[in-house]
Amino acid sequence: MKKFVSILLMIALAALAACSNTDEESANHSDATENKDETIVFGQTSWTSTEAPTQIAKQILEEAGYDVEIKLLSQPVIFEGLQSKEVDIFMDAWLPYTEAELWNEYQDDVQKIATSYENVPLGWVVPTYVEEDSIEDIKENPEKFGNEVYTISPGAGVVSISEEVMADYNLDAFELMPSSETAMISTLDQKINNEEPVIITGWRPHSIFEKYDLKFLEEPKENFKYDNVYVVGYKGLEEDHPKAYEVLSKWSIEVGDLEKMIHDYENNDVPFEESAAQWIEEHRDKVDDMLGK
């Protein structure tokens, strides 16, 4: 009799476990089904520091069942898109300093969702073989640098602050040279290969700090300040796309992880799609937690 009862108990426990697994699978399937007709739109600049995290987030949200679209836009247009809800998410907002102007204009319509990483430097960068250590120093011999400071596209926070620096330090002999990030780095490559002095606008994460020996010029008036980098979305995203909001609210990443992805992309031709998938595989526990698994 006892043996019979034991067998019945084992059968009951097995059935309960099976039901539990079925319920969990059903819940996961239900989430994917619920989100499958929803499209999340990421605004993405051409900066590699934006491309890498955007690709990771894209693949995570696709795993959650969303269709995902990435729109390549300038930073000001991304904030306009967030305001109009034509863009849902931007993965690379530098606050409270670098993009203060954009934030002040759009903060009534845009919200922070998560902190990607903290205390990242940006400013004017030179090779370490350059003797000058500060922006005050470069005033003494602007011709040495061809009277130029190379930067990225107009409208970016680092460009706006650079314009303030030019005025603040009376750098009338210098000209700010806006271009794409690719063109700026190409100029840096050429100058370093010829061991020539050069000034660019730089920030971390960026692969140039792995590839070359560089230093930030000291900037005593502190126009450039250390920022946190945030994921932002439009206000109301948590109501329109609650699962996507919940997933990305748990987002964070190490600066070193991004710099490795950027370096592999630029030097080993590893697509961000591939390195993003690898990051997800290596951080499976974190991603599962984001997905609520």
C-alpha positions as CSV (number, residue, x, y, z in Angstrom):
1,M,0.0,0.0,0.0
2,K,2.8,2.4,0.9
3,K,4.5,1.7,-2.4
4,F,1.3,2.4,-4.2
5,V,0.9,5.8,-2.4
6,S,4.5,6.7,-3.2
7,I,4.0,6.0,-6.8
8,L,0.9,8.2,-6.9
9,L,2.8,11.0,-5.1
10,M,5.7,10.8,-7.7
11,I,3.2,10.9,-10.6
12,A,1.5,14.0,-9.0
13,L,4.8,15.8,-8.5
14,A,5.9,15.0,-12.1
15,A,2.5,16.4,-13.4
16,L,2.9,19.5,-11.3
17,A,6.4,20.1,-12.6
18,A,5.2,19.6,-16.2
19,C,2.4,22.1,-15.6
20,S,4.8,24.6,-14.2
21,N,7.2,24.3,-17.1
22,T,4.3,24.6,-19.5
23,D,3.0,27.7,-17.7
24,E,6.4,29.3,-17.9
25,E,6.8,28.5,-21.6
26,S,3.3,29.7,-22.2
27,A,4.1,33.0,-20.4
28,N,7.3,33.5,-22.5
29,H,5.4,32.7,-25.7
30,S,2.6,35.0,-24.6
31,D,5.1,37.9,-24.1
32,A,6.5,37.3,-27.6
33,T,3.1,37.0,-29.2
34,E,1.9,40.1,-27.4
35,N,4.8,42.2,-28.7
36,K,5.2,40.7,-32.2
37,D,3.1,43.4,-34.0
38,E,4.8,46.3,-32.1
39,T,7.7,48.1,-33.7
40,I,10.3,49.9,-31.6
41,V,12.3,52.6,-33.4
42,F,15.8,53.5,-32.3
43,G,17.4,56.8,-33.2
44,Q,21.1,56.2,-34.0
45,T,23.9,58.6,-34.8
46,S,26.8,57.6,-36.9
47,W,29.1,57.4,-33.8
48,T,30.4,54.0,-33.0
49,S,29.7,54.6,-29.3
50,T,26.0,54.7,-30.3
51,E,26.0,51.9,-32.9
52,A,27.3,49.2,-30.5
53,P,24.8,49.6,-27.6
54,T,21.9,50.1,-30.1
55,Q,22.6,46.8,-31.8
56,I,22.7,45.0,-28.4
57,A,19.4,46.6,-27.4
58,K,17.9,45.8,-30.8
59,Q,18.7,42.1,-30.5
60,I,17.4,41.9,-26.9
61,L,14.1,43.5,-27.8
62,E,13.7,41.2,-30.8
63,E,14.1,38.4,-28.4
64,A,11.3,39.9,-26.4
65,G,9.1,39.7,-29.5
66,Y,9.4,43.2,-30.9
67,D,10.0,44.3,-34.5
68,V,12.9,46.8,-34.3
69,E,13.8,49.6,-36.7
70,I,17.0,51.7,-36.6
71,K,17.0,55.2,-38.1
72,L,20.3,56.8,-38.8
73,L,19.8,60.5,-37.8
74,S,21.8,63.4,-36.4
75,Q,21.5,64.0,-32.7
76,P,19.2,67.0,-32.8
77,V,16.8,65.2,-35.2
78,I,16.7,62.2,-32.8
79,F,15.5,64.5,-30.0
80,E,12.9,66.0,-32.4
81,G,11.8,62.5,-33.2
82,L,11.5,61.6,-29.5
83,Q,9.3,64.6,-29.0
84,S,7.0,63.7,-31.9
85,K,7.2,59.9,-31.0
86,E,8.6,59.1,-34.4
87,V,11.6,57.8,-32.5
88,D,11.1,55.7,-29.4
89,I,14.6,55.2,-27.9
90,F,18.1,56.7,-28.0
91,M,20.9,54.8,-26.4
92,D,23.6,57.4,-26.1
93,A,22.5,60.7,-24.3
94,W,25.4,62.4,-22.5
95,L,24.0,64.3,-19.5
96,P,23.9,66.5,-17.5
97,Y,26.6,68.6,-19.3
98,T,27.4,67.7,-22.9
99,E,23.9,67.6,-24.2
100,A,22.4,70.1,-21.7
101,E,21.2,72.3,-24.6
102,L,19.2,69.6,-26.2
103,W,17.9,68.3,-22.8
104,N,16.8,71.8,-21.7
105,E,14.8,72.1,-25.0
106,Y,13.2,68.6,-24.9
107,Q,13.1,67.6,-21.3
108,D,9.3,68.1,-21.0
109,D,8.9,65.4,-23.6
110,V,11.9,63.1,-23.1
111,Q,12.8,60.9,-20.1
112,K,15.8,58.9,-18.8
113,I,15.1,55.2,-18.9
114,A,18.4,53.8,-17.6
115,T,22.1,54.6,-17.0
116,S,24.4,52.9,-19.5
117,Y,27.7,53.9,-17.7
118,E,29.0,56.7,-15.5
119,N,31.7,59.4,-15.4
120,V,33.0,59.3,-18.9
121,P,35.5,61.9,-20.1
122,L,35.4,64.0,-23.3
123,G,37.3,67.0,-24.5
124,W,40.1,68.0,-26.8
125,V,42.6,65.2,-27.4
126,V,46.2,65.1,-28.7
127,P,48.8,62.4,-29.2
128,T,51.1,62.0,-26.2
129,Y,54.1,63.1,-28.2
130,V,52.6,66.6,-28.2
131,E,54.4,68.7,-25.6
132,E,51.4,70.8,-24.7
133,D,49.3,69.5,-21.9
134,S,46.4,72.1,-21.7
135,I,44.3,74.2,-23.8
136,E,46.0,77.2,-22.4
137,D,49.3,75.8,-23.8
138,I,48.2,75.5,-27.4
139,K,47.4,79.3,-27.6
140,E,51.2,79.9,-27.7
141,N,51.7,78.3,-31.1
142,P,48.5,77.7,-33.1
143,E,50.5,77.3,-36.3
144,K,52.0,74.1,-34.9
145,F,48.5,72.5,-35.1
146,G,47.7,74.1,-38.5
147,N,45.4,76.5,-36.7
148,E,42.7,73.7,-36.7
149,V,40.7,71.6,-34.2
150,Y,39.0,68.6,-35.8
151,T,35.6,67.6,-34.6
152,I,32.4,65.7,-35.6
153,S,29.1,66.9,-37.1
154,P,27.5,70.2,-36.1
155,G,24.8,69.9,-33.5
156,A,26.6,67.3,-31.3
157,G,27.2,68.3,-27.7
158,V,30.9,68.1,-28.0
159,V,30.9,70.5,-30.9
160,S,28.7,73.0,-29.0
161,I,31.0,72.9,-26.0
162,S,34.1,73.2,-28.3
163,E,32.6,76.5,-29.6
164,E,32.3,77.7,-26.1
165,V,35.9,76.7,-25.4
166,M,37.0,78.7,-28.5
167,A,35.4,81.8,-27.1
168,D,36.3,81.2,-23.5
169,Y,40.0,80.9,-24.2
170,N,40.1,83.5,-27.0
171,L,41.3,81.0,-29.5
172,D,40.8,83.3,-32.4
173,A,43.8,81.9,-34.3
174,F,42.1,78.4,-34.4
175,E,39.3,77.2,-36.5
176,L,36.9,74.4,-35.5
177,M,36.6,71.9,-38.4
178,P,33.3,70.0,-38.2
179,S,33.1,66.7,-40.2
180,S,32.0,63.2,-39.7
181,E,33.5,61.0,-37.0
182,T,35.0,58.9,-39.7
183,A,36.7,61.9,-41.4
184,M,38.0,63.2,-38.0
185,I,39.6,59.8,-37.2
186,S,41.0,59.6,-40.7
187,T,42.7,62.9,-40.1
188,L,44.0,61.7,-36.7
189,D,45.4,58.5,-38.4
190,Q,47.2,60.6,-41.1
191,K,48.7,63.0,-38.6
192,I,49.9,60.3,-36.2
193,N,51.4,58.2,-39.1
194,N,53.5,61.4,-40.0
195,E,54.1,62.2,-36.3
196,E,52.5,65.6,-36.7
197,P,50.7,67.5,-34.0
198,V,46.9,67.4,-34.2
199,I,43.9,68.3,-32.0
200,I,40.6,66.4,-32.2
201,T,37.5,66.2,-30.0
202,G,37.5,62.8,-28.3
203,W,35.5,60.8,-25.8
204,R,35.3,57.5,-24.2
205,P,34.3,54.9,-25.1
206,H,36.3,55.0,-28.3
207,S,38.7,52.6,-29.9
208,I,41.3,55.3,-30.6
209,F,42.4,55.0,-27.0
210,E,43.2,51.4,-27.6
211,K,44.9,52.1,-30.9
212,Y,47.0,55.1,-30.1
213,D,48.7,56.8,-27.1
214,L,46.5,59.8,-26.6
215,K,45.8,62.3,-23.8
216,F,43.0,64.8,-23.0
217,L,44.2,68.4,-22.9
218,E,43.6,69.9,-19.5
219,E,40.8,72.5,-19.6
220,P,41.0,74.6,-16.4
221,K,37.7,76.5,-17.0
222,E,35.9,73.2,-17.0
223,N,33.7,73.6,-20.0
224,F,34.1,69.9,-20.5
225,K,32.7,67.9,-17.5
226,Y,32.4,64.2,-16.9
227,D,28.9,62.9,-17.9
228,N,26.8,59.9,-17.3
229,V,25.4,58.2,-20.5
230,Y,21.7,57.4,-20.5
231,V,19.1,55.5,-22.4
232,V,16.3,58.0,-23.1
233,G,12.8,57.7,-24.6
234,Y,9.8,59.8,-25.0
235,K,7.5,60.4,-22.0
236,G,4.7,57.8,-22.1
237,L,6.8,55.0,-23.6
238,E,6.1,52.9,-20.5
239,E,2.4,53.1,-21.4
240,D,2.7,52.6,-25.2
241,H,5.4,49.8,-25.0
242,P,5.5,48.6,-21.3
243,K,7.6,45.5,-21.9
244,A,10.2,47.4,-23.9
245,Y,10.4,50.1,-21.2
246,E,10.7,47.4,-18.5
247,V,13.5,45.6,-20.4
248,L,15.6,48.7,-21.1
249,S,15.1,50.1,-17.6
250,K,17.5,47.3,-16.5
251,W,20.2,48.2,-19.1
252,S,23.8,48.9,-18.3
253,I,27.2,48.1,-19.9
254,E,30.9,48.5,-19.1
255,V,32.8,51.1,-21.1
256,G,35.5,48.5,-21.7
257,D,33.0,46.2,-23.4
258,L,32.0,48.9,-25.8
259,E,35.6,49.8,-26.6
260,K,36.3,46.2,-27.4
261,M,33.3,46.0,-29.7
262,I,34.4,49.3,-31.4
263,H,38.0,48.1,-31.8
264,D,36.9,44.8,-33.3
265,Y,34.7,46.6,-35.7
266,E,37.3,49.0,-36.9
267,N,40.4,46.8,-36.9
268,N,39.1,43.3,-37.4
269,D,36.0,44.0,-39.5
270,V,33.7,42.4,-36.9
271,P,30.1,43.7,-37.5
272,F,28.3,45.1,-34.6
273,E,25.6,42.6,-35.2
274,E,28.1,39.8,-34.5
275,S,29.8,41.4,-31.5
276,A,26.3,42.3,-30.0
277,A,25.2,38.7,-30.3
278,Q,28.5,37.6,-28.6
279,W,27.9,40.1,-25.8
280,I,24.4,38.8,-25.2
281,E,25.7,35.2,-25.1
282,E,28.5,36.2,-22.6
283,H,26.0,38.1,-20.4
284,R,23.1,35.7,-20.6
285,D,22.1,35.9,-17.0
286,K,21.9,39.7,-17.2
287,V,19.9,39.6,-20.4
288,D,17.5,37.0,-19.0
289,D,17.0,39.3,-16.0
290,M,16.2,42.1,-18.3
291,L,13.7,40.0,-20.1
292,G,12.1,38.8,-16.9
293,K,13.0,35.2,-17.5
